[in-house]
């Protein structure tokens, strides 16, 4: 089926892919987290901050969102963007397994992978979306923390420190509380959440400059 012929909300499937993948895979926060993690682990292990190690940290910070590609056909529109988290967004499996595999090659790289992945999953549990399944395979419940973005035209949710939902209720929650224009309303209108992400990215660049100068 042609990408240009299938509509995803108001966007063609291709336009939707570009918009979503730009936001989720090249997101400022994840890149900043990868840079800061590389600096921290390099300092901890007294390693020179090489280009491969720095790029590795950025890749590790972005890597969990590659499951978006495999779940692309399941996503109907922006309001259903959470569905991409159903493949590798399982911290209890993803982080230990990845660290064990990488540890055969390098302890520092293994810890870098674990730190970047952990930060990514924490980030995915705050602000946008419906959290992730932190306790899978022991539980399929979704957990989110502290703050969840909600559009002004939808019913408000109570403020909590920890939000929990059953996996089978997520789609209904997205319909009731989700925002089909979340990308525009957050990233194109300078919502506070977007400003924080951009600030972390800029902070990471400043620290990187000071570290390598």
N, C-alpha and C positions, 0 to 999 in steps of 0.2 A: 504494500500500500504506500502510495506516495506521501512523503512528509508534508508536502504543500497542500494536499487535498483534505487532510484530516484536521478538523478544527478542535482546538483545546481552549474552550471558553471563547474569548475574542481573538485569540492568536492562532495562527497555523501551528501545527505540531513543531515545525522547524523553528519558528520564532519563539515558541514557548521553550524549546530545548536551549536555545542560545541565551534567553533571558534567565532561565533557572540555573543553567550551568555556570553562567557568568557569576551569578550571585553566590551559588553554593560551593563551587569548586575553586574559584579565584577570589574568594571572599577575603576582605582585608584582615579580619580577625584571625583566620586560620594561618594566613601567610605571616602575620606578625607573631603569632604564637610559635610557629615553626622557627622563625629567626631567633626569638628569645630563648627557646628551648635549646637550640644548637649552641648558642653562646654559653648558656648555663651548664650544659653537660660537658662542653669543651673545657670550660673553666674548672669544673669539678674533677675531671680526669686529667687536667693539665695538658690538654691537647691544643695544637695550633688550630685555629678556625679556618679550615680549608674550604674551598668552594664546594667540593663533593659533600662534606659534612653539613654545610649550611643548606645546600639544595636538598639533601636528604631529610633534614628537619622539616623543611617546607613541604616536601612530598609526603612525609609521614603525617603531617598535620592535615593535609587535604585528602589523604588516601581513603578514609572511610566513606566519603561521599561518592566514590566511584560506583557504589551500588545503585546510584541513580540511573546509570546507563542500563543496568540489567532489569530495572523496574520501570523503565520508561513507558512501555505499553500499558502499564497498570494505572498510569497517572492520567486523569481525565482533564484536570485543570489546575489552576494555581491553588485552589482550596484543598486539593488532594495531594499537595507536594509532600506531605508527611509520609506517603506510601513508599518513598525511596528508602526509608530507614528499616525496611523489613528484611534485609539480606545480611549485612555485616555489622549493623549497629547493636551488637551484643557484647558489651565490655568484658563480661566474665569469660567469654570465649575468645574474642578477638585479641585482646591485649596479651593474656598469657601465652596463647599459641604463637602469636607473632614474635614476642620476646624470646621464647624458647628457640624458635627457628633461627632468628638473627643472632642469638647468643653463640651459636656454633662458629660464627665468623668474627664477632666483636661484641664485647660486653658494653662498651660505650654506645655503639649503635643500637644495641638491644634496649638499653635504658632510654635512649633518645626516642626510639619508637614508642615505648610504653608511655613516656611523658607526653609526647605530642598527641597520641591517641586519647589519653585520658583527658587532656585539655579540650580536644575536639568534642568528646562525648559530653563533658560538662557544659560546654558551650551550646550543644544541641539540646540541652535540658533546661535552658534558660531563654526566655524571650519569644522565639518563633517556633511554632510547631506544638507537638503534644508529647514532648519528652521522648525517651527511649526505654527499651526493656532492659534495665540495669541488672536484673536478677535472672535473666534467661540463661540456662534452660530450666531453672527451678521455678520461675514464675514468668508469665507473659504480661504482667502488669507494666504499664508505662509510668515512668516517674519524671516529673519536671520540678524545678526548684525556683522559689523566690518570686519570679516575675514572668508573666505571660502577656505578650502583646494581644490586644483585642481591638477590633475596629469600633469606632464610635457609634455606628448604626446597628450594632448587635447587642444582645443582652449581655450584661456584665457578669463576670465570674467573681466569686469571693476570693479575696486575697489569702494566700496560704504560703507557708514556708516550703511545704512539700505537697505537690499535687500527685494523685495516683488515679489511674483509670484502667479499666479492663481493656484488653486488646480489641475485643469485639465491639467496644463502644466508641472507638476512635473516629470512625467515619461519621457517626451521628454527631459527635462533638464538633467535628470540622464543619459540618453543615450548619449547625446551630450557632457556633461562635466564630467560625473562620472568616477570613477576609480574602475574597477573590482578587483584590487589588493590593495585596500585601506588599508586593515588590515596589509598586509606585508609592504607596502610602508611607512606607518605611524608608526606602532608599532614595527616592526621588523628591521627597518632601522634608528631608533632614529630621526625621524622627530621632528622639534622644538615643534610641537603641543603635541607630546607624552612626550617630556621632561618636558614641563610645567605641564602636568597632573601628572606625576610621582613626580615632585618637590612639588606640592601641597599636595600630599599624604604623602610624607616624612615630610613636614612641619607640617601637622596635627598630625602625630605620635610624633614629637618632642614636640609640644604644649601639647599634651595629657600627655606625660611623665612628663613634667614640672608642669602641673596642678595637677596631682595626687600624686606626690612624697612627 
